[in-house]
């Protein structure tokens, strides 16, 4: 079960990374206030997801339930 949860944590970190990239790309193209608000929401969600996933990863590490794999090593 730990590997399933670890996979969820890694997928969450990847999702946060993709949301950050999307926000960066949106900032480059944004030309109105509504778009800027949306970009802010996307970036905020990315930060929240990343922060929570990093907290969970650390808890798993401390409990010895974090299994290092090529996927998880990329997110360390």
mmCIF file as gemmi writes it, N, C-alpha and C atoms, coordinates in Angstrom:
data_model
loop_
_atom_site.group_PDB
_atom_site.id
_atom_site.type_symbol
_atom_site.label_atom_id
_atom_site.label_alt_id
_atom_site.label_comp_id
_atom_site.label_asym_id
_atom_site.label_entity_id
_atom_site.label_seq_id
_atom_site.pdbx_PDB_ins_code
_atom_site.Cartn_x
_atom_site.Cartn_y
_atom_site.Cartn_z
_atom_site.occupancy
_atom_site.B_iso_or_equiv
_atom_site.pdbx_formal_charge
_atom_site.auth_seq_id
_atom_site.auth_asym_id
_atom_site.pdbx_PDB_model_num
ATOM 1 N N . UNK Axp A 1 ? 0.811 -1.19 0 1 0 ? 1 A 1
ATOM 2 C CA . UNK Axp A 1 ? 0 0 0 1 0 ? 1 A 1
ATOM 3 C C . UNK Axp A 1 ? 0.861 1.263 0 1 0 ? 1 A 1
ATOM 4 N N . UNK Axp A 2 ? 2 1.215 0.665 1 0 ? 2 A 1
ATOM 5 C CA . UNK Axp A 2 ? 2.861 2.405 0.706 1 0 ? 2 A 1
ATOM 6 C C . UNK Axp A 2 ? 3.27 2.832 -0.691 1 0 ? 2 A 1
ATOM 7 N N . UNK Axp A 3 ? 3.55 1.858 -1.562 1 0 ? 3 A 1
ATOM 8 C CA . UNK Axp A 3 ? 3.973 2.237 -2.911 1 0 ? 3 A 1
ATOM 9 C C . UNK Axp A 3 ? 2.841 2.915 -3.677 1 0 ? 3 A 1
ATOM 10 N N . UNK Axp A 4 ? 1.595 2.513 -3.407 1 0 ? 4 A 1
ATOM 11 C CA . UNK Axp A 4 ? 0.448 3.164 -4.05 1 0 ? 4 A 1
ATOM 12 C C . UNK Axp A 4 ? 0.337 4.607 -3.576 1 0 ? 4 A 1
ATOM 13 N N . UNK Axp A 5 ? 0.492 4.833 -2.284 1 0 ? 5 A 1
ATOM 14 C CA . UNK Axp A 5 ? 0.42 6.186 -1.747 1 0 ? 5 A 1
ATOM 15 C C . UNK Axp A 5 ? 1.616 7.01 -2.223 1 0 ? 5 A 1
ATOM 16 N N . UNK Axp A 6 ? 2.789 6.395 -2.253 1 0 ? 6 A 1
ATOM 17 C CA . UNK Axp A 6 ? 3.974 7.096 -2.755 1 0 ? 6 A 1
ATOM 18 C C . UNK Axp A 6 ? 3.766 7.515 -4.207 1 0 ? 6 A 1
ATOM 19 N N . UNK Axp A 7 ? 3.132 6.653 -4.964 1 0 ? 7 A 1
ATOM 20 C CA . UNK Axp A 7 ? 2.835 6.978 -6.361 1 0 ? 7 A 1
ATOM 21 C C . UNK Axp A 7 ? 1.886 8.174 -6.437 1 0 ? 7 A 1
ATOM 22 N N . UNK Axp A 8 ? 0.9 8.215 -5.564 1 0 ? 8 A 1
ATOM 23 C CA . UNK Axp A 8 ? -0.029 9.345 -5.522 1 0 ? 8 A 1
ATOM 24 C C . UNK Axp A 8 ? 0.713 10.633 -5.184 1 0 ? 8 A 1
ATOM 25 N N . UNK Axp A 9 ? 1.634 10.557 -4.243 1 0 ? 9 A 1
ATOM 26 C CA . UNK Axp A 9 ? 2.421 11.732 -3.87 1 0 ? 9 A 1
ATOM 27 C C . UNK Axp A 9 ? 3.246 12.203 -5.067 1 0 ? 9 A 1
ATOM 28 N N . UNK Axp A 10 ? 3.908 11.271 -5.741 1 0 ? 10 A 1
ATOM 29 C CA . UNK Axp A 10 ? 4.715 11.635 -6.915 1 0 ? 10 A 1
ATOM 30 C C . UNK Axp A 10 ? 3.854 12.229 -8.022 1 0 ? 10 A 1
ATOM 31 N N . UNK Axp A 11 ? 2.682 11.65 -8.251 1 0 ? 11 A 1
ATOM 32 C CA . UNK Axp A 11 ? 1.784 12.179 -9.284 1 0 ? 11 A 1
ATOM 33 C C . UNK Axp A 11 ? 1.302 13.579 -8.909 1 0 ? 11 A 1
ATOM 34 N N . UNK Axp A 12 ? 1.064 13.806 -7.631 1 0 ? 12 A 1
ATOM 35 C CA . UNK Axp A 12 ? 0.654 15.135 -7.163 1 0 ? 12 A 1
ATOM 36 C C . UNK Axp A 12 ? 1.759 16.159 -7.388 1 0 ? 12 A 1
ATOM 37 N N . UNK Axp A 13 ? 2.999 15.763 -7.111 1 0 ? 13 A 1
ATOM 38 C CA . UNK Axp A 13 ? 4.131 16.659 -7.354 1 0 ? 13 A 1
ATOM 39 C C . UNK Axp A 13 ? 4.263 16.98 -8.841 1 0 ? 13 A 1
ATOM 40 N N . UNK Axp A 14 ? 4.048 15.983 -9.678 1 0 ? 14 A 1
ATOM 41 C CA . UNK Axp A 14 ? 4.113 16.22 -11.123 1 0 ? 14 A 1
ATOM 42 C C . UNK Axp A 14 ? 2.976 17.132 -11.573 1 0 ? 14 A 1
ATOM 43 N N . UNK Axp A 15 ? 1.789 16.923 -11.022 1 0 ? 15 A 1
ATOM 44 C CA . UNK Axp A 15 ? 0.659 17.782 -11.365 1 0 ? 15 A 1
ATOM 45 C C . UNK Axp A 15 ? 0.943 19.229 -10.965 1 0 ? 15 A 1
ATOM 46 N N . UNK Axp A 16 ? 1.508 19.423 -9.795 1 0 ? 16 A 1
ATOM 47 C CA . UNK Axp A 16 ? 1.851 20.769 -9.344 1 0 ? 16 A 1
ATOM 48 C C . UNK Axp A 16 ? 2.876 21.402 -10.284 1 0 ? 16 A 1
ATOM 49 N N . UNK Axp A 17 ? 3.832 20.61 -10.728 1 0 ? 17 A 1
ATOM 50 C CA . UNK Axp A 17 ? 4.844 21.11 -11.668 1 0 ? 17 A 1
ATOM 51 C C . UNK Axp A 17 ? 4.186 21.552 -12.98 1 0 ? 17 A 1
ATOM 52 N N . UNK Axp A 18 ? 3.267 20.742 -13.471 1 0 ? 18 A 1
ATOM 53 C CA . UNK Axp A 18 ? 2.574 21.068 -14.713 1 0 ? 18 A 1
ATOM 54 C C . UNK Axp A 18 ? 1.706 22.317 -14.552 1 0 ? 18 A 1
ATOM 55 N N . UNK Axp A 19 ? 1.057 22.461 -13.402 1 0 ? 19 A 1
ATOM 56 C CA . UNK Axp A 19 ? 0.251 23.663 -13.155 1 0 ? 19 A 1
ATOM 57 C C . UNK Axp A 19 ? 1.127 24.914 -13.106 1 0 ? 19 A 1
ATOM 58 N N . UNK Axp A 20 ? 2.303 24.794 -12.526 1 0 ? 20 A 1
ATOM 59 C CA . UNK Axp A 20 ? 3.232 25.923 -12.479 1 0 ? 20 A 1
ATOM 60 C C . UNK Axp A 20 ? 3.66 26.319 -13.89 1 0 ? 20 A 1
ATOM 61 N N . UNK Axp A 21 ? 3.955 25.339 -14.717 1 0 ? 21 A 1
ATOM 62 C CA . UNK Axp A 21 ? 4.325 25.606 -16.11 1 0 ? 21 A 1
ATOM 63 C C . UNK Axp A 21 ? 3.166 26.289 -16.836 1 0 ? 21 A 1
ATOM 64 N N . UNK Axp A 22 ? 1.955 25.798 -16.617 1 0 ? 22 A 1
ATOM 65 C CA . UNK Axp A 22 ? 0.777 26.396 -17.241 1 0 ? 22 A 1
ATOM 66 C C . UNK Axp A 22 ? 0.615 27.862 -16.815 1 0 ? 22 A 1
ATOM 67 N N . UNK Axp A 23 ? 0.806 28.132 -15.54 1 0 ? 23 A 1
ATOM 68 C CA . UNK Axp A 23 ? 0.699 29.512 -15.049 1 0 ? 23 A 1
ATOM 69 C C . UNK Axp A 23 ? 1.778 30.393 -15.673 1 0 ? 23 A 1
ATOM 70 N N . UNK Axp A 24 ? 2.994 29.869 -15.777 1 0 ? 24 A 1
ATOM 71 C CA . UNK Axp A 24 ? 4.079 30.639 -16.403 1 0 ? 24 A 1
ATOM 72 C C . UNK Axp A 24 ? 3.737 30.976 -17.856 1 0 ? 24 A 1
ATOM 73 N N . UNK Axp A 25 ? 3.232 29.979 -18.577 1 0 ? 25 A 1
ATOM 74 C CA . UNK Axp A 25 ? 2.861 30.207 -19.971 1 0 ? 25 A 1
ATOM 75 C C . UNK Axp A 25 ? 1.703 31.197 -20.073 1 0 ? 25 A 1
ATOM 76 N N . UNK Axp A 26 ? 0.759 31.107 -19.146 1 0 ? 26 A 1
ATOM 77 C CA . UNK Axp A 26 ? -0.379 32.016 -19.147 1 0 ? 26 A 1
ATOM 78 C C . UNK Axp A 26 ? 0.038 33.453 -18.891 1 0 ? 26 A 1
ATOM 79 N N . UNK Axp A 27 ? 1.001 33.635 -17.996 1 0 ? 27 A 1
ATOM 80 C CA . UNK Axp A 27 ? 1.484 34.991 -17.712 1 0 ? 27 A 1
ATOM 81 C C . UNK Axp A 27 ? 2.067 35.643 -18.952 1 0 ? 27 A 1
ATOM 82 N N . UNK Axp A 28 ? 2.732 34.85 -19.765 1 0 ? 28 A 1
ATOM 83 C CA . UNK Axp A 28 ? 3.339 35.383 -20.99 1 0 ? 28 A 1
ATOM 84 C C . UNK Axp A 28 ? 2.283 35.865 -21.976 1 0 ? 28 A 1
ATOM 85 N N . UNK Axp A 29 ? 1.092 35.266 -21.934 1 0 ? 29 A 1
ATOM 86 C CA . UNK Axp A 29 ? 0.057 35.567 -22.924 1 0 ? 29 A 1
ATOM 87 C C . UNK Axp A 29 ? -1.098 36.393 -22.379 1 0 ? 29 A 1
ATOM 88 N N . UNK Axp A 30 ? -1.103 36.627 -21.091 1 0 ? 30 A 1
ATOM 89 C CA . UNK Axp A 30 ? -2.235 37.29 -20.442 1 0 ? 30 A 1
ATOM 90 C C . UNK Axp A 30 ? -2.354 38.742 -20.897 1 0 ? 30 A 1
ATOM 91 N N . UNK Axp A 31 ? -3.591 39.131 -21.24 1 0 ? 31 A 1
ATOM 92 C CA . UNK Axp A 31 ? -3.787 40.513 -21.662 1 0 ? 31 A 1
ATOM 93 C C . UNK Axp A 31 ? -5.015 41.161 -21.018 1 0 ? 31 A 1
ATOM 94 N N . UNK Axp A 32 ? -5.591 40.511 -19.99 1 0 ? 32 A 1
ATOM 95 C CA . UNK Axp A 32 ? -6.719 41.132 -19.294 1 0 ? 32 A 1
ATOM 96 C C . UNK Axp A 32 ? -6.753 40.679 -17.836 1 0 ? 32 A 1
ATOM 97 N N . UNK Axp A 33 ? -7.518 41.391 -17.033 1 0 ? 33 A 1
ATOM 98 C CA . UNK Axp A 33 ? -7.58 41.134 -15.595 1 0 ? 33 A 1
ATOM 99 C C . UNK Axp A 33 ? -8.168 39.761 -15.267 1 0 ? 33 A 1
ATOM 100 N N . UNK Axp A 34 ? -9.183 39.351 -15.996 1 0 ? 34 A 1
ATOM 101 C CA . UNK Axp A 34 ? -9.814 38.052 -15.739 1 0 ? 34 A 1
ATOM 102 C C . UNK Axp A 34 ? -8.835 36.908 -15.937 1 0 ? 34 A 1
ATOM 103 N N . UNK Axp A 35 ? -8.049 37.009 -16.979 1 0 ? 35 A 1
ATOM 104 C CA . UNK Axp A 35 ? -7.037 35.991 -17.261 1 0 ? 35 A 1
ATOM 105 C C . UNK Axp A 35 ? -5.982 35.987 -16.153 1 0 ? 35 A 1
ATOM 106 N N . UNK Axp A 36 ? -5.598 37.162 -15.694 1 0 ? 36 A 1
ATOM 107 C CA . UNK Axp A 36 ? -4.599 37.263 -14.628 1 0 ? 36 A 1
ATOM 108 C C . UNK Axp A 36 ? -5.107 36.622 -13.341 1 0 ? 36 A 1
ATOM 109 N N . UNK Axp A 37 ? -6.387 36.781 -13.061 1 0 ? 37 A 1
ATOM 110 C CA . UNK Axp A 37 ? -6.971 36.149 -11.872 1 0 ? 37 A 1
ATOM 111 C C . UNK Axp A 37 ? -6.917 34.637 -12.006 1 0 ? 37 A 1
ATOM 112 N N . UNK Axp A 38 ? -7.3 34.119 -13.175 1 0 ? 38 A 1
ATOM 113 C CA . UNK Axp A 38 ? -7.248 32.679 -13.401 1 0 ? 38 A 1
ATOM 114 C C . UNK Axp A 38 ? -5.829 32.15 -13.23 1 0 ? 38 A 1
ATOM 115 N N . UNK Axp A 39 ? -4.863 32.832 -13.782 1 0 ? 39 A 1
ATOM 116 C CA . UNK Axp A 39 ? -3.469 32.419 -13.648 1 0 ? 39 A 1
ATOM 117 C C . UNK Axp A 39 ? -3.058 32.39 -12.181 1 0 ? 39 A 1
ATOM 118 N N . UNK Axp A 40 ? -3.508 33.367 -11.418 1 0 ? 40 A 1
ATOM 119 C CA . UNK Axp A 40 ? -3.219 33.398 -9.99 1 0 ? 40 A 1
ATOM 120 C C . UNK Axp A 40 ? -3.812 32.213 -9.26 1 0 ? 40 A 1
ATOM 121 N N . UNK Axp A 41 ? -5.033 31.842 -9.623 1 0 ? 41 A 1
ATOM 122 C CA . UNK Axp A 41 ? -5.682 30.684 -9.005 1 0 ? 41 A 1
ATOM 123 C C . UNK Axp A 41 ? -4.922 29.403 -9.347 1 0 ? 41 A 1
ATOM 124 N N . UNK Axp A 42 ? -4.543 29.256 -10.606 1 0 ? 42 A 1
ATOM 125 C CA . UNK Axp A 42 ? -3.79 28.072 -11.029 1 0 ? 42 A 1
ATOM 126 C C . UNK Axp A 42 ? -2.465 27.978 -10.272 1 0 ? 42 A 1
ATOM 127 N N . UNK Axp A 43 ? -1.753 29.095 -10.177 1 0 ? 43 A 1
ATOM 128 C CA . UNK Axp A 43 ? -0.463 29.103 -9.473 1 0 ? 43 A 1
ATOM 129 C C . UNK Axp A 43 ? -0.654 28.797 -7.983 1 0 ? 43 A 1
ATOM 130 N N . UNK Axp A 44 ? -1.686 29.372 -7.382 1 0 ? 44 A 1
ATOM 131 C CA . UNK Axp A 44 ? -1.964 29.119 -5.972 1 0 ? 44 A 1
ATOM 132 C C . UNK Axp A 44 ? -2.252 27.636 -5.733 1 0 ? 44 A 1
ATOM 133 N N . UNK Axp A 45 ? -3.036 27.039 -6.612 1 0 ? 45 A 1
ATOM 134 C CA . UNK Axp A 45 ? -3.324 25.607 -6.49 1 0 ? 45 A 1
ATOM 135 C C . UNK Axp A 45 ? -2.042 24.784 -6.608 1 0 ? 45 A 1
ATOM 136 N N . UNK Axp A 46 ? -1.191 25.161 -7.529 1 0 ? 46 A 1
ATOM 137 C CA . UNK Axp A 46 ? 0.078 24.449 -7.704 1 0 ? 46 A 1
ATOM 138 C C . UNK Axp A 46 ? 0.903 24.496 -6.422 1 0 ? 46 A 1
ATOM 139 N N . UNK Axp A 47 ? 0.998 25.677 -5.805 1 0 ? 47 A 1
ATOM 140 C CA . UNK Axp A 47 ? 1.771 25.824 -4.568 1 0 ? 47 A 1
ATOM 141 C C . UNK Axp A 47 ? 1.17 24.987 -3.445 1 0 ? 47 A 1
ATOM 142 N N . UNK Axp A 48 ? -0.149 24.992 -3.333 1 0 ? 48 A 1
ATOM 143 C CA . UNK Axp A 48 ? -0.812 24.234 -2.272 1 0 ? 48 A 1
ATOM 144 C C . UNK Axp A 48 ? -0.631 22.733 -2.465 1 0 ? 48 A 1
ATOM 145 N N . UNK Axp A 49 ? -0.801 22.264 -3.687 1 0 ? 49 A 1
ATOM 146 C CA . UNK Axp A 49 ? -0.629 20.839 -3.969 1 0 ? 49 A 1
ATOM 147 C C . UNK Axp A 49 ? 0.81 20.425 -3.696 1 0 ? 49 A 1
ATOM 148 N N . UNK Axp A 50 ? 1.756 21.201 -4.197 1 0 ? 50 A 1
ATOM 149 C CA . UNK Axp A 50 ? 3.171 20.87 -3.984 1 0 ? 50 A 1
ATOM 150 C C . UNK Axp A 50 ? 3.53 20.858 -2.501 1 0 ? 50 A 1
ATOM 151 N N . UNK Axp A 51 ? 3.085 21.866 -1.781 1 0 ? 51 A 1
ATOM 152 C CA . UNK Axp A 51 ? 3.398 21.95 -0.359 1 0 ? 51 A 1
ATOM 153 C C . UNK Axp A 51 ? 2.867 20.767 0.424 1 0 ? 51 A 1
ATOM 154 N N . UNK Axp A 52 ? 1.628 20.411 0.173 1 0 ? 52 A 1
ATOM 155 C CA . UNK Axp A 52 ? 1.026 19.278 0.897 1 0 ? 52 A 1
ATOM 156 C C . UNK Axp A 52 ? 1.688 17.965 0.505 1 0 ? 52 A 1
ATOM 157 N N . UNK Axp A 53 ? 1.982 17.792 -0.767 1 0 ? 53 A 1
ATOM 158 C CA . UNK Axp A 53 ? 2.639 16.557 -1.222 1 0 ? 53 A 1
ATOM 159 C C . UNK Axp A 53 ? 4.034 16.439 -0.619 1 0 ? 53 A 1
ATOM 160 N N . UNK Axp A 54 ? 4.757 17.546 -0.534 1 0 ? 54 A 1
ATOM 161 C CA . UNK Axp A 54 ? 6.083 17.517 0.077 1 0 ? 54 A 1
ATOM 162 C C . UNK Axp A 54 ? 6.001 17.176 1.561 1 0 ? 54 A 1
ATOM 163 N N . UNK Axp A 55 ? 4.978 17.687 2.241 1 0 ? 55 A 1
ATOM 164 C CA . UNK Axp A 55 ? 4.788 17.346 3.656 1 0 ? 55 A 1
ATOM 165 C C . UNK Axp A 55 ? 4.536 15.848 3.818 1 0 ? 55 A 1
ATOM 166 N N . UNK Axp A 56 ? 3.669 15.306 2.996 1 0 ? 56 A 1
ATOM 167 C CA . UNK Axp A 56 ? 3.369 13.881 3.074 1 0 ? 56 A 1
ATOM 168 C C . UNK Axp A 56 ? 4.585 13.029 2.741 1 0 ? 56 A 1
ATOM 169 N N . UNK Axp A 57 ? 5.349 13.446 1.755 1 0 ? 57 A 1
ATOM 170 C CA . UNK Axp A 57 ? 6.567 12.713 1.4 1 0 ? 57 A 1
ATOM 171 C C . UNK Axp A 57 ? 7.523 12.68 2.587 1 0 ? 57 A 1
ATOM 172 N N . UNK Axp A 58 ? 7.656 13.801 3.28 1 0 ? 58 A 1
ATOM 173 C CA . UNK Axp A 58 ? 8.547 13.851 4.441 1 0 ? 58 A 1
ATOM 174 C C . UNK Axp A 58 ? 8.044 12.94 5.565 1 0 ? 58 A 1
ATOM 175 N N . UNK Axp A 59 ? 6.743 12.919 5.791 1 0 ? 59 A 1
ATOM 176 C CA . UNK Axp A 59 ? 6.172 12.02 6.799 1 0 ? 59 A 1
ATOM 177 C C . UNK Axp A 59 ? 6.486 10.573 6.438 1 0 ? 59 A 1
ATOM 178 N N . UNK Axp A 60 ? 6.335 10.239 5.181 1 0 ? 60 A 1
ATOM 179 C CA . UNK Axp A 60 ? 6.62 8.874 4.736 1 0 ? 60 A 1
ATOM 180 C C . UNK Axp A 60 ? 8.1 8.544 4.924 1 0 ? 60 A 1
ATOM 181 N N . UNK Axp A 61 ? 8.963 9.497 4.638 1 0 ? 61 A 1
ATOM 182 C CA . UNK Axp A 61 ? 10.399 9.278 4.845 1 0 ? 61 A 1
ATOM 183 C C . UNK Axp A 61 ? 10.706 9.017 6.306 1 0 ? 61 A 1
ATOM 184 N N . UNK Axp A 62 ? 10.138 9.844 7.182 1 0 ? 62 A 1
ATOM 185 C CA . UNK Axp A 62 ? 10.387 9.702 8.613 1 0 ? 62 A 1
ATOM 186 C C . UNK Axp A 62 ? 9.874 8.374 9.153 1 0 ? 62 A 1
ATOM 187 N N . UNK Axp A 63 ? 8.809 7.865 8.588 1 0 ? 63 A 1
ATOM 188 C CA . UNK Axp A 63 ? 8.229 6.585 9.021 1 0 ? 63 A 1
ATOM 189 C C . UNK Axp A 63 ? 8.839 5.393 8.289 1 0 ? 63 A 1
ATOM 190 N N . UNK Axp A 64 ? 9.777 5.658 7.403 1 0 ? 64 A 1
ATOM 191 C CA . UNK Axp A 64 ? 10.421 4.578 6.66 1 0 ? 64 A 1
ATOM 192 C C . UNK Axp A 64 ? 9.543 3.945 5.607 1 0 ? 64 A 1
ATOM 193 N N . UNK Axp A 65 ? 8.539 4.68 5.156 1 0 ? 65 A 1
ATOM 194 C CA . UNK Axp A 65 ? 7.617 4.137 4.156 1 0 ? 65 A 1
ATOM 195 C C . UNK Axp A 65 ? 7.855 4.713 2.769 1 0 ? 65 A 1
ATOM 196 N N . UNK Axp A 66 ? 8.89 5.522 2.613 1 0 ? 66 A 1
ATOM 197 C CA . UNK Axp A 66 ? 9.165 6.117 1.305 1 0 ? 66 A 1
ATOM 198 C C . UNK Axp A 66 ? 10.121 5.21 0.56 1 0 ? 66 A 1
ATOM 199 N N . UNK Axp A 67 ? 9.661 4.668 -0.535 1 0 ? 67 A 1
ATOM 200 C CA . UNK Axp A 67 ? 10.463 3.764 -1.343 1 0 ? 67 A 1
ATOM 201 C C . UNK Axp A 67 ? 11.095 4.553 -2.478 1 0 ? 67 A 1
ATOM 202 N N . UNK Axp A 68 ? 12.4 4.594 -2.484 1 0 ? 68 A 1
ATOM 203 C CA . UNK Axp A 68 ? 13.082 5.309 -3.558 1 0 ? 68 A 1
ATOM 204 C C . UNK Axp A 68 ? 13.011 4.494 -4.833 1 0 ? 68 A 1
ATOM 205 N N . UNK Axp A 69 ? 12.565 5.132 -5.863 1 0 ? 69 A 1
ATOM 206 C CA . UNK Axp A 69 ? 12.496 4.53 -7.188 1 0 ? 69 A 1
ATOM 207 C C . UNK Axp A 69 ? 12.943 5.598 -8.17 1 0 ? 69 A 1
ATOM 208 N N . UNK Axp A 70 ? 13.152 5.245 -9.422 1 0 ? 70 A 1
ATOM 209 C CA . UNK Axp A 70 ? 13.553 6.281 -10.393 1 0 ? 70 A 1
ATOM 210 C C . UNK Axp A 70 ? 12.557 7.442 -10.426 1 0 ? 70 A 1
ATOM 211 N N . UNK Axp A 71 ? 11.247 7.145 -10.279 1 0 ? 71 A 1
ATOM 212 C CA . UNK Axp A 71 ? 10.249 8.197 -10.302 1 0 ? 71 A 1
ATOM 213 C C . UNK Axp A 71 ? 10.346 9.069 -9.073 1 0 ? 71 A 1
ATOM 214 N N . UNK Axp A 72 ? 10.438 8.47 -7.893 1 0 ? 72 A 1
ATOM 215 C CA . UNK Axp A 72 ? 10.494 9.279 -6.68 1 0 ? 72 A 1
ATOM 216 C C . UNK Axp A 72 ? 11.826 9.996 -6.54 1 0 ? 72 A 1
ATOM 217 N N . UNK Axp A 73 ? 12.896 9.408 -7.047 1 0 ? 73 A 1
ATOM 218 C CA . UNK Axp A 73 ? 14.198 10.063 -6.967 1 0 ? 73 A 1
ATOM 219 C C . UNK Axp A 73 ? 14.204 11.365 -7.767 1 0 ? 73 A 1
ATOM 220 N N . UNK Axp A 74 ? 13.444 11.403 -8.836 1 0 ? 74 A 1
ATOM 221 C CA . UNK Axp A 74 ? 13.377 12.608 -9.656 1 0 ? 74 A 1
ATOM 222 C C . UNK Axp A 74 ? 12.675 13.745 -8.928 1 0 ? 74 A 1
ATOM 223 N N . UNK Axp A 75 ? 11.881 13.421 -7.926 1 0 ? 75 A 1
ATOM 224 C CA . UNK Axp A 75 ? 11.115 14.432 -7.21 1 0 ? 75 A 1
ATOM 225 C C . UNK Axp A 75 ? 11.685 14.743 -5.841 1 0 ? 75 A 1
ATOM 226 N N . UNK Axp A 76 ? 12.866 14.279 -5.535 1 0 ? 76 A 1
ATOM 227 C CA . UNK Axp A 76 ? 13.472 14.535 -4.216 1 0 ? 76 A 1
ATOM 228 C C . UNK Axp A 76 ? 14.033 15.901 -4.105 1 0 ? 76 A 1
